[in-house]
């Protein structure tokens, strides 16, 4: 595909998917920060693939527990567990270091520590529990996609609101989205979530915003800004609380 012929929407979506997934994609022109408004659309694609796993499990007659686990596995495979890794590193760094420099060093370390392991186990257990309940009660696919959409907007919000804590890294390379781009992405995420999940999306969005604000404050205080790990943690926390509300 000739990248010069791509529409702005397709170009932005390819940029978002290229940043957040391991899917083999054609070339694109849009930069990360410029395409931040399309991050919720990338969430819709990721959530949609996970919803296909739920559908396949339903055809096979699998019970809610294994079906929910399969959907979460598909999401992790599509994204390369990018956000889960960010959550674990954030927990290790923010809770385990005594100085700003030490916290950043811990977050950069590829090894997982005690805080990270506990955070990852608890967050996945919460996601699995909520999604299992949704599978048992019906409407799991729509709720899963809505949660995936909503949870991508807080990343752009933190990138816009906080400076990078490091002089290099993924967050610096992507850039900082403008206020208008961030607002467009948040509005798009809420609109899609409302269509899929109804009024409950409003509560999910409010709780996700509160968690994001708390995480942002902690990141600003303890490491002086945001990193890619902080953004991944924001996505995971927002995704989990949205699933819990929908359940």
Backbone torsions as a table, in degrees:
resi	resn	phi	psi	omega
1	UNK	NA	131.2	177.9
2	UNK	-77.2	119.2	-175.9
3	UNK	-65.6	-21.4	178.5
4	UNK	-70.7	-17.9	-178.1
5	UNK	-97.3	-1.1	-178.3
6	UNK	-71.3	141.3	173.3
7	UNK	-72.9	158.6	178.5
8	UNK	-56.4	-38.7	-179.9
9	UNK	-65.6	-49.1	179.7
10	UNK	-62.1	-41.7	-179.5
11	UNK	-62.4	-45.5	-179.5
12	UNK	-66.4	-38.7	179.3
13	UNK	-66.1	-41.9	177.3
14	UNK	-62.2	-39.6	177.3
15	UNK	-62.6	-44.6	179.9
16	UNK	-63.8	-44.3	179.8
17	UNK	-68.1	-36.3	177.5
18	UNK	-63.7	-32.2	179.4
19	UNK	-77.6	-37.4	-168.5
20	UNK	-106.2	-6.3	-177.4
21	UNK	-133.9	174.0	174.3
22	UNK	-108.4	19.0	-179.5
23	UNK	-68.5	139.7	175.7
24	UNK	-72.9	114.9	-171.9
25	UNK	-126.4	154.9	174.3
26	UNK	-70.9	168.4	-178.6
27	UNK	-66.9	156.9	178.2
28	UNK	-146.0	166.8	-177.4
29	UNK	-105.7	-31.7	-172.7
30	UNK	-62.2	140.9	175.8
31	UNK	-85.1	161.0	-175.9
32	UNK	-53.7	-53.5	-176.5
33	UNK	-66.2	-35.4	179.6
34	UNK	-66.1	-28.6	-177.0
35	UNK	-98.8	12.0	-176.3
36	UNK	-61.2	-27.6	178.7
37	UNK	-64.4	-22.6	-178.4
38	UNK	-92.3	-0.7	179.7
39	UNK	-58.4	-39.3	174.7
40	UNK	-60.4	-31.9	176.6
41	UNK	-67.0	-37.3	174.4
42	UNK	-62.9	-37.3	175.4
43	UNK	-61.4	-37.6	178.3
44	UNK	-63.4	-39.6	178.3
45	UNK	-65.8	-46.2	-179.7
46	UNK	-62.7	-47.0	178.4
47	UNK	-64.5	-34.9	178.5
48	UNK	-64.5	-39.3	177.1
49	UNK	-65.4	-38.7	176.9
50	UNK	-67.2	-36.3	177.6
51	UNK	-64.9	-33.7	175.1
52	UNK	-62.1	-35.7	176.6
53	UNK	-64.2	-40.0	176.5
54	UNK	-61.5	-42.3	179.3
55	UNK	-62.7	-43.1	178.8
56	UNK	-63.0	-40.4	178.4
57	UNK	-65.3	-36.4	177.0
58	UNK	-63.8	-42.5	178.1
59	UNK	-62.7	-32.4	179.7
60	UNK	-82.3	-7.5	178.9
61	UNK	77.8	24.0	-178.8
62	UNK	-76.3	148.9	178.3
63	UNK	-73.1	171.5	-175.1
64	UNK	-58.1	-41.1	-177.0
65	UNK	-59.0	-57.8	177.7
66	UNK	-62.0	-33.6	178.9
67	UNK	-63.9	-45.2	178.5
68	UNK	-63.7	-41.1	178.9
69	UNK	-62.4	-41.4	-179.7
70	UNK	-62.3	-41.6	179.7
71	UNK	-63.7	-41.2	179.3
72	UNK	-68.2	-35.4	176.6
73	UNK	-64.5	-42.9	178.7
74	UNK	-60.5	-44.2	178.3
75	UNK	-59.3	-44.7	-179.1
76	UNK	-64.7	-37.9	178.9
77	UNK	-68.3	-41.8	-178.8
78	UNK	-64.8	-40.2	-177.9
79	UNK	-92.1	-6.1	-174.2
80	UNK	69.1	25.8	-177.6
81	UNK	52.7	33.6	-176.5
82	UNK	-60.0	-48.1	-176.1
83	UNK	-75.9	-35.0	176.3
84	UNK	-62.1	-40.3	176.8
85	UNK	-62.8	-40.0	178.1
86	UNK	-63.4	-40.1	177.8
87	UNK	-61.4	-46.7	-178.9
88	UNK	-62.9	-44.9	179.4
89	UNK	-64.6	-37.5	178.6
90	UNK	-64.1	-44.9	179.1
91	UNK	-62.1	-44.8	178.6
92	UNK	-62.0	-45.0	-174.9
93	UNK	-72.8	-51.0	-176.1
94	UNK	-69.0	-30.7	-176.9
95	UNK	-99.2	-18.4	-172.2
96	UNK	-104.2	-15.5	-176.3
97	UNK	-100.9	153.9	180.0
98	UNK	-98.1	-23.4	-179.8
99	UNK	-125.8	163.2	179.1
100	UNK	-58.4	-46.0	-177.5
101	UNK	-63.7	-41.2	-179.1
102	UNK	-67.9	-38.2	178.6
103	UNK	-63.1	-42.7	178.6
104	UNK	-66.1	-37.8	177.1
105	UNK	-62.5	-43.2	179.6
106	UNK	-63.0	-42.2	-178.6
107	UNK	-66.9	-27.9	179.2
108	UNK	-79.5	-22.9	-178.4
109	UNK	-67.5	131.2	-178.3
110	UNK	-73.6	-16.5	179.3
111	UNK	-77.7	146.9	-179.1
112	UNK	-97.7	138.0	179.4
113	UNK	-102.6	-172.6	-176.1
114	UNK	-64.4	-46.8	-179.8
115	UNK	-62.4	-41.4	180.0
116	UNK	-65.0	-42.0	-179.7
117	UNK	-64.4	-44.6	179.6
118	UNK	-64.0	-44.4	179.9
119	UNK	-60.8	-42.9	-178.7
120	UNK	-66.3	-43.3	179.3
121	UNK	-62.5	-46.6	-176.9
122	UNK	-66.6	-40.9	-177.3
123	UNK	-68.8	-39.7	178.5
124	UNK	-68.9	-36.7	176.8
125	UNK	-64.0	-41.7	178.6
126	UNK	-64.7	-43.3	178.3
127	UNK	-62.6	-45.3	-179.3
128	UNK	-62.6	-42.8	-179.1
129	UNK	-63.1	-47.2	-179.2
130	UNK	-64.4	-43.9	-178.1
131	UNK	-68.9	-34.7	176.2
132	UNK	-61.9	-42.0	177.5
133	UNK	-64.1	-37.7	177.8
134	UNK	-66.8	-40.1	178.3
135	UNK	-62.8	-42.1	-179.0
136	UNK	-68.0	-34.8	-175.8
137	UNK	-92.3	-13.7	-178.5
138	UNK	97.1	154.9	179.5
139	UNK	81.0	17.3	-175.5
140	UNK	-66.8	-39.9	-175.5
141	UNK	-62.8	-48.2	-179.8
142	UNK	-63.5	-41.9	179.6
143	UNK	-65.2	-39.4	179.7
144	UNK	-63.1	-45.4	179.3
145	UNK	-66.5	-42.2	179.3
146	UNK	-60.4	-42.0	178.9
147	UNK	-66.1	-39.4	178.6
148	UNK	-65.0	-36.3	178.6
149	UNK	-69.3	-51.8	-178.5
150	UNK	-58.9	-36.7	-172.8
151	UNK	-75.0	-9.5	178.8
152	UNK	-88.2	-21.6	179.9
153	UNK	-67.4	-40.4	-178.7
154	UNK	-59.5	-26.1	179.4
155	UNK	-64.4	-44.2	178.3
156	UNK	-66.6	-36.2	178.7
157	UNK	-60.8	-46.8	179.7
158	UNK	-66.3	-38.7	179.0
159	UNK	-63.9	-36.3	-179.9
160	UNK	-76.2	-36.2	-173.1
161	UNK	-83.9	-30.6	-174.1
162	UNK	-117.0	145.8	175.0
163	UNK	-75.1	158.2	174.5
164	UNK	-62.9	139.1	179.4
165	UNK	-79.7	-18.6	179.0
166	UNK	-118.9	163.9	177.0
167	UNK	-87.0	-7.8	176.8
168	UNK	-143.5	-178.7	-179.1
169	UNK	114.8	177.7	-175.8
170	UNK	-62.5	-43.5	-177.9
171	UNK	-60.7	-42.0	179.0
172	UNK	-66.4	-42.3	-178.5
173	UNK	-63.2	-37.2	-179.4
174	UNK	-71.5	-37.0	-179.1
175	UNK	96.5	178.1	-179.6
176	UNK	-108.7	120.4	179.3
177	UNK	-67.8	149.1	177.7
178	UNK	-71.4	166.9	178.2
179	UNK	-61.7	-39.1	-179.4
180	UNK	-67.4	-39.6	177.7
181	UNK	-64.7	-43.4	179.7
182	UNK	-63.1	-45.3	179.8
183	UNK	-64.3	-39.6	178.3
184	UNK	-61.9	-42.9	179.1
185	UNK	-64.6	-41.9	179.5
186	UNK	-65.0	-41.9	178.9
187	UNK	-64.9	-40.7	178.6
188	UNK	-63.8	-44.1	-180.0
189	UNK	-60.6	-44.7	-179.1
190	UNK	-66.5	-41.2	-179.7
191	UNK	-61.9	-46.2	-179.9
192	UNK	-65.5	-42.3	-179.7
193	UNK	-63.8	-38.7	177.6
194	UNK	-63.6	-39.6	178.5
195	UNK	-64.3	-36.7	-175.2
196	UNK	-86.1	-38.4	-171.6
197	UNK	-117.6	-3.8	178.6
198	UNK	75.8	-161.1	-175.6
199	UNK	-57.4	-25.0	178.8
200	UNK	-58.5	-23.0	178.8
201	UNK	-63.1	-29.8	178.9
202	UNK	-64.8	-46.0	178.2
203	UNK	-65.0	-41.9	178.5
204	UNK	-60.2	-42.3	180.0
205	UNK	-65.6	-40.8	179.5
206	UNK	-64.3	-44.2	179.5
207	UNK	-67.3	-38.6	176.8
208	UNK	-63.3	-40.0	178.1
209	UNK	-63.6	-40.6	179.3
210	UNK	-65.1	-43.5	178.0
211	UNK	-64.2	-40.6	179.5
212	UNK	-64.1	-41.6	178.6
213	UNK	-63.0	-42.5	178.7
214	UNK	-64.8	-42.5	178.2
215	UNK	-65.1	-41.4	179.3
216	UNK	-61.8	-41.7	178.7
217	UNK	-63.5	-43.4	178.8
218	UNK	-63.2	-41.3	-179.6
219	UNK	-66.3	-41.1	179.2
220	UNK	-64.0	-40.7	-178.0
221	UNK	-71.6	-40.9	-169.8
222	UNK	-95.4	-28.6	179.4
223	UNK	-129.2	-0.2	175.3
224	UNK	82.2	17.6	179.4
225	UNK	154.3	-159.8	-177.6
226	UNK	-110.3	156.3	174.1
227	UNK	-134.3	174.0	175.8
228	UNK	-59.2	-34.2	177.9
229	UNK	-65.7	-41.5	177.9
230	UNK	-61.5	-40.9	179.5
231	UNK	-64.6	-41.0	177.4
232	UNK	-63.0	-39.6	177.4
233	UNK	-63.4	-40.1	178.1
234	UNK	-60.8	-41.7	179.2
235	UNK	-63.3	-45.8	-177.2
236	UNK	-65.7	-42.8	178.8
237	UNK	-64.7	-42.9	-179.6
238	UNK	-67.1	-41.3	178.2
239	UNK	-61.6	-42.6	-177.7
240	UNK	-67.3	-46.4	-178.3
241	UNK	-67.6	-33.6	177.3
242	UNK	-65.5	-45.3	176.8
243	UNK	-59.2	-41.1	-179.3
244	UNK	-63.0	-42.3	178.4
245	UNK	-63.7	-45.6	-178.6
246	UNK	-65.9	-29.7	179.9
247	UNK	-74.2	NA	NA
